[in-house]
Amino acid sequence: MPKVYFVVPCYNEEEVLNETVKRLTEKLTKLIAAGKADETSRMLFVDDGSKDRTWEIIQEKSAENKYVGGVKLSRNRGHQNALLSGLMTAKDNCCDCVISLDADLQDDIEVIDEFIEKYMDGCEVVYGVRNSRKKDTFFKRTTAQGYYKFMKALGVDIVYNHADYRLLGSRALDALSEYKEVNLFLRGIVPLIGYRSDYVYYERNERFAGESKYPLKKMLKFAFDGITSFSVKPLKIITNVGIIMCVLSFIGFIYAIVSLILGIATAGWTSLLCSIWFIGGLEMLCIGIVGSYVGKIYSEVKQRPRYRIETTIINEEKTDNNKKEKKQKD
C-alpha cells in the first residue's frame, strides 16, 4: 500500500476550503479502507500568502483531522512555486507518490483510484487529462486549444489538455528536485523527467465556490512564461523576419531607383508613414521578445530561492522553520 500525499495549492480559498477538506478526507478514507493507500497518507494544503482566512482554516482542520497538513509560505510566490513547495515537502516526508490538484474542486477526485492503479502498475508519472472543454466559454476553449498547438509547434513537449492534476512517484519527485530554474512551468518540466507515464481522462467540474484566481492577465503571463522558458524559436522567428524585411527593403529600393529613372516616381506621404510605423512597431516587438529572454536569464543567474516556507504542519506537529534553523545553529 503506497503512502500517498495530496498536494493542494491555495490562494484566498476560504470559501471552498471546508468542502475541499471534507471531500478529500472522504476520498482518502475510502482509499485506505480499500487497501489502495497506507494509513500514513496525508493531505497537504499549501497557503500561498493568502489574504483571507485560508491559513486559519488549515490550522483548524489539521487540529481536528489527522490527515490534514499544511505548508505556509512567507509570501505570495505564485501557483507554480506553491505547488513545487508542497511537492518537495511531501518528498521530504518519504511519501511513495504525490497527487497534485486544485483547491476549487474542479478536478474530479473520483479518478484518483485510477491514478494509484496506474502507479501500482509501474508508472512514475500519471497525467490527468480533460475529456473535453464543452463547459468552457468559446473564447477560453479556443485560446487554450490554440495555445497547446502553438507550444507543440515550437517544439515544447507538453501534454494536450493537461493542467497540474497529476501523480508523481518518488523517483519522479527526486528527478524534479534537480531542476533548479526560477521561472517555473511544471507542465513543461514534468514531461522532461522521462520514466514510464500514462494518462487518466476525466470531466472537469464547475468551480464549487469563489472566483477563479487566474484572470485573463495572469493566464496570458503564464502562457508567455511557458513559451519563453522552453523554446528559443521566437528568437529564430525574429531573425527570419529581419531577413525578410531586409529583402523586401532591397526590392523596394530597386523599385524606387527604376521609377526615378523612368520618371514615374510620385510623392506619397501615406505609404512612407505606414512603412515607418510598421517597421518601428516590428522593431519594438522584437526588442520586447529579446528583452523577455534577457530578463529570464537575469532572474536565473541571481539564483534567489523560489519560495520560503514559514510554517509546516504535518501529523498534528507544527514546526516553525525559523526556530528550527536557530536550534541547528546553536
C-alpha positions as CSV (number, residue, x, y, z in Angstrom):
1,M,0.0,0.0,0.0
2,P,1.6,3.3,-1.1
3,K,2.0,6.3,1.2
4,V,0.0,8.9,-0.8
5,Y,0.1,12.6,-0.4
6,F,-2.5,15.0,-1.8
7,V,-0.8,18.4,-2.5
8,V,-3.3,21.3,-2.9
9,P,-2.0,24.9,-3.5
10,C,-4.3,27.5,-2.0
11,Y,-4.6,31.2,-2.5
12,N,-7.6,33.0,-0.9
13,E,-9.7,29.8,-0.9
14,E,-11.6,30.3,2.4
15,E,-15.0,29.9,0.5
16,V,-14.2,26.5,-0.7
17,L,-11.6,25.1,1.6
18,N,-14.0,23.4,4.2
19,E,-15.8,21.5,1.4
20,T,-12.5,20.6,-0.2
21,V,-11.1,19.1,3.1
22,K,-14.4,17.2,3.6
23,R,-14.4,15.6,0.2
24,L,-10.7,14.8,0.1
25,T,-10.9,13.3,3.6
26,E,-13.8,11.0,2.5
27,K,-11.8,10.0,-0.6
28,L,-8.6,9.3,1.4
29,T,-10.5,7.3,3.9
30,K,-12.1,5.1,1.2
31,L,-8.6,4.6,-0.4
32,I,-7.2,3.4,2.9
33,A,-10.2,1.2,3.6
34,A,-9.9,-0.4,0.1
35,G,-6.2,-1.0,0.7
36,K,-5.1,1.4,-2.0
37,A,-3.3,3.8,0.3
38,D,-1.4,3.5,3.5
39,E,-2.7,4.7,6.9
40,T,0.1,7.3,7.0
41,S,-1.2,9.0,3.8
42,R,-1.9,12.7,4.2
43,M,-3.3,15.9,2.6
44,L,-1.0,18.9,2.3
45,F,-2.6,22.3,1.8
46,V,-0.1,25.0,0.7
47,D,-1.1,28.5,1.6
48,D,0.5,30.8,-1.0
49,G,0.4,34.0,1.1
50,S,-3.4,34.3,1.2
51,K,-5.0,37.5,2.4
52,D,-8.1,35.8,3.8
53,R,-8.7,33.1,6.4
54,T,-7.2,30.3,4.3
55,W,-4.3,29.5,6.7
56,E,-6.5,29.8,9.8
57,I,-8.9,27.2,8.3
58,I,-6.0,24.9,7.5
59,Q,-4.8,25.1,11.1
60,E,-8.3,24.4,12.4
61,K,-8.7,21.4,10.2
62,S,-5.3,20.0,11.0
63,A,-6.1,20.1,14.7
64,E,-9.3,18.0,14.3
65,N,-8.3,15.9,11.3
66,K,-5.1,13.8,11.4
67,Y,-5.0,13.5,7.6
68,V,-4.8,17.3,7.1
69,G,-1.4,19.0,6.9
70,G,-0.3,22.5,5.8
71,V,2.5,24.5,4.5
72,K,2.5,28.3,4.9
73,L,4.8,30.3,2.5
74,S,6.2,33.5,3.9
75,R,4.7,35.5,1.0
76,N,2.8,35.0,-2.2
77,R,5.0,33.2,-4.8
78,G,2.5,32.1,-7.4
79,H,0.8,28.9,-8.1
80,Q,3.7,27.0,-9.6
81,N,6.1,27.8,-6.7
82,A,3.4,27.0,-4.2
83,L,2.8,23.6,-5.9
84,L,6.5,22.9,-6.0
85,S,6.9,23.7,-2.3
86,G,4.2,21.2,-1.5
87,L,5.7,18.5,-3.7
88,M,9.1,18.9,-2.2
89,T,7.7,18.8,1.4
90,A,5.9,15.6,0.5
91,K,9.1,14.2,-0.9
92,D,11.0,15.0,2.3
93,N,8.4,13.1,4.3
94,C,9.2,9.9,2.4
95,C,5.9,9.5,0.5
96,D,5.6,6.9,-2.3
97,C,3.6,9.2,-4.6
98,V,2.0,12.6,-4.7
99,I,-1.2,13.7,-6.4
100,S,-1.4,17.4,-7.0
101,L,-4.8,19.0,-7.6
102,D,-6.5,22.4,-7.3
103,A,-8.5,23.5,-4.2
104,D,-11.6,24.6,-6.2
105,L,-12.9,21.0,-6.7
106,Q,-12.9,21.3,-10.5
107,D,-10.6,18.2,-10.7
108,D,-12.6,15.0,-10.5
109,I,-11.3,13.3,-7.4
110,E,-13.2,10.1,-8.2
111,V,-10.5,9.2,-10.8
112,I,-7.8,9.2,-8.1
113,D,-8.2,5.4,-7.8
114,E,-7.1,5.1,-11.5
115,F,-4.1,7.3,-10.7
116,I,-3.0,4.9,-8.0
117,E,-3.7,1.8,-10.0
118,K,-1.5,3.0,-12.8
119,Y,1.2,3.9,-10.3
120,M,1.0,0.4,-8.9
121,D,1.4,-0.9,-12.4
122,G,4.7,0.8,-12.7
123,C,4.0,4.4,-13.9
124,E,6.1,7.1,-12.2
125,V,4.1,9.9,-13.8
126,V,0.3,9.9,-14.4
127,Y,-1.3,12.9,-16.2
128,G,-4.9,13.9,-15.6
129,V,-6.3,14.9,-19.0
130,R,-9.6,16.6,-19.7
131,N,-12.1,14.7,-21.9
132,S,-13.4,17.9,-23.4
133,R,-13.8,21.6,-22.9
134,K,-17.5,21.9,-23.5
135,K,-18.0,23.7,-20.2
136,D,-15.5,26.4,-21.1
137,T,-16.5,29.6,-22.9
138,F,-15.9,29.8,-26.6
139,F,-13.0,32.3,-26.0
140,K,-11.3,30.2,-23.3
141,R,-11.7,26.9,-25.2
142,T,-10.4,28.4,-28.5
143,T,-7.4,30.2,-26.9
144,A,-6.5,27.2,-24.7
145,Q,-6.5,24.7,-27.5
146,G,-4.7,27.1,-29.8
147,Y,-2.0,27.6,-27.1
148,Y,-1.4,23.8,-26.8
149,K,-1.0,23.5,-30.5
150,F,1.3,26.6,-30.6
151,M,3.5,25.1,-27.9
152,K,3.7,21.9,-29.9
153,A,4.7,23.8,-33.0
154,L,7.5,25.5,-31.0
155,G,8.9,22.0,-30.1
156,V,7.7,22.0,-26.5
157,D,6.9,18.6,-25.1
158,I,3.5,19.4,-23.4
159,V,0.5,17.1,-22.7
160,Y,-2.6,18.3,-24.5
161,N,-5.5,19.4,-22.2
162,H,-3.5,18.7,-19.1
163,A,-3.0,21.3,-16.3
164,D,-1.5,20.3,-12.9
165,Y,-3.7,17.4,-12.0
166,R,-1.1,14.6,-11.9
167,L,0.6,11.9,-9.9
168,L,4.3,11.8,-9.4
169,G,6.1,8.8,-7.9
170,S,9.1,9.1,-5.5
171,R,11.7,8.7,-8.3
172,A,9.9,11.4,-10.4
173,L,9.9,13.7,-7.4
174,D,13.7,13.2,-6.9
175,A,14.2,14.0,-10.6
176,L,12.0,17.1,-10.3
177,S,14.1,18.4,-7.4
178,E,17.1,18.6,-9.7
179,Y,15.5,21.2,-11.9
180,K,16.7,24.5,-10.5
181,E,15.1,27.1,-12.8
182,V,13.4,30.0,-11.2
183,N,10.9,30.6,-14.0
184,L,8.8,27.5,-13.3
185,F,6.5,25.9,-15.8
186,L,5.8,22.5,-14.4
187,R,3.6,21.4,-17.3
188,G,6.8,21.6,-19.5
189,I,9.3,20.3,-16.9
190,V,7.5,17.1,-15.9
191,P,7.5,15.6,-19.4
192,L,11.3,16.1,-19.5
193,I,11.7,13.8,-16.5
194,G,11.0,10.7,-18.5
195,Y,10.2,7.4,-16.8
196,R,7.1,5.4,-17.6
197,S,3.9,7.6,-17.8
198,D,0.2,7.2,-18.6
199,Y,-3.0,9.2,-18.7
200,V,-6.2,9.3,-16.8
201,Y,-9.1,11.1,-18.6
202,Y,-11.8,12.9,-16.6
203,E,-14.6,15.5,-16.9
204,R,-13.7,18.9,-15.3
205,N,-16.3,20.2,-12.9
206,E,-17.6,23.7,-12.3
207,R,-15.9,25.6,-9.5
208,F,-17.6,24.8,-6.2
209,A,-17.4,28.4,-4.9
210,G,-15.5,31.7,-5.2
211,E,-13.8,33.1,-8.2
212,S,-11.0,31.9,-10.4
213,K,-7.5,33.0,-9.3
214,Y,-6.4,33.0,-12.9
215,P,-7.9,36.0,-14.7
216,L,-7.0,36.7,-18.3
217,K,-4.0,38.8,-17.4
218,K,-2.4,36.0,-15.3
219,M,-3.3,33.4,-17.9
220,L,-1.5,35.4,-20.7
221,K,1.6,35.9,-18.4
222,F,1.6,32.2,-17.6
223,A,1.3,31.2,-21.3
224,F,4.1,33.6,-22.3
225,D,6.3,32.3,-19.5
226,G,5.8,28.7,-20.8
227,I,6.8,29.7,-24.3
228,T,9.9,31.6,-23.4
229,S,11.0,29.0,-20.8
230,F,11.0,26.1,-23.1
231,S,11.6,27.3,-26.6
232,V,14.1,29.7,-28.4
233,K,12.1,29.6,-31.6
234,P,10.7,33.1,-31.1
235,L,14.3,34.3,-31.4
236,K,14.7,32.4,-34.6
237,I,11.5,33.8,-35.9
238,I,12.8,37.3,-35.2
239,T,15.9,36.5,-37.2
240,N,13.8,35.2,-40.2
241,V,11.5,38.3,-40.1
242,G,14.6,40.5,-40.1
243,I,15.9,38.8,-43.2
244,I,12.6,39.0,-44.9
245,M,12.3,42.7,-44.1
246,C,15.8,43.3,-45.5
247,V,15.0,41.5,-48.7
248,L,11.7,43.5,-49.1
249,S,13.5,46.8,-48.4
250,F,16.1,46.0,-51.0
251,I,13.4,45.2,-53.5
252,G,11.6,48.5,-52.6
253,F,14.9,50.4,-53.1
254,I,15.4,48.9,-56.6
255,Y,11.8,49.8,-57.5
256,A,12.4,53.4,-56.3
257,I,15.5,53.7,-58.4
258,V,13.8,52.3,-61.5
259,S,10.8,54.6,-61.0
260,L,13.1,57.6,-60.7
261,I,14.9,56.7,-63.9
262,L,11.7,56.2,-65.8
263,G,10.2,59.4,-64.5
264,I,7.1,57.8,-62.9
265,A,8.0,58.4,-59.3
266,T,5.3,60.1,-57.3
267,A,5.5,61.6,-53.8
268,G,3.4,59.7,-51.3
269,W,3.4,60.5,-47.6
270,T,0.9,57.8,-46.7
271,S,3.0,54.9,-47.9
272,L,6.1,56.3,-46.3
273,L,4.4,56.9,-43.0
274,C,2.8,53.5,-42.9
275,S,6.2,51.9,-43.7
276,I,7.9,53.8,-40.9
277,W,5.2,52.9,-38.4
278,F,5.2,49.2,-39.4
279,I,9.0,48.8,-39.2
280,G,9.1,50.8,-35.9
281,G,6.4,48.6,-34.4
282,L,8.1,45.4,-35.6
283,E,11.4,46.5,-34.1
284,M,9.8,47.3,-30.7
285,L,8.1,43.9,-30.7
286,C,11.3,42.1,-31.5
287,I,13.2,44.0,-28.8
288,G,10.5,43.2,-26.3
289,I,10.8,39.4,-27.1
290,V,14.6,39.5,-26.8
291,G,14.2,41.5,-23.6
292,S,11.9,38.9,-22.1
293,Y,14.6,36.2,-22.6
294,V,17.3,38.5,-21.2
295,G,15.0,39.2,-18.2
296,K,14.7,35.4,-17.6
297,I,18.4,35.0,-17.7
298,Y,18.7,37.8,-15.2
299,S,16.3,36.0,-12.8
300,E,18.1,32.7,-13.2
301,V,21.7,33.9,-12.6
302,K,20.7,35.6,-9.3
303,Q,19.7,32.1,-8.0
304,R,17.3,33.5,-5.5
305,P,15.2,31.0,-3.6
306,R,11.9,30.2,-5.4
307,Y,9.9,30.2,-2.1
308,R,10.4,30.2,1.6
309,I,8.4,28.1,4.0
310,E,7.3,29.9,7.1
311,T,5.5,27.1,8.9
312,T,4.8,23.4,8.3
313,I,2.0,21.3,9.9
314,I,2.2,17.5,9.4
315,N,0.7,14.8,11.6
316,E,-0.6,17.5,14.1
317,E,3.0,18.7,14.6
318,K,3.7,22.3,14.0
319,T,7.3,23.4,13.1
320,D,8.4,27.0,12.9
321,N,11.3,26.9,10.3
322,N,13.0,30.0,11.9
323,K,13.2,28.3,15.3
324,K,14.4,25.1,13.7
325,E,17.2,26.9,11.9
326,K,18.2,28.7,15.1
327,K,18.3,25.5,17.0
328,Q,20.6,23.9,14.4
329,K,22.9,26.9,14.6
330,D,23.1,26.6,18.4
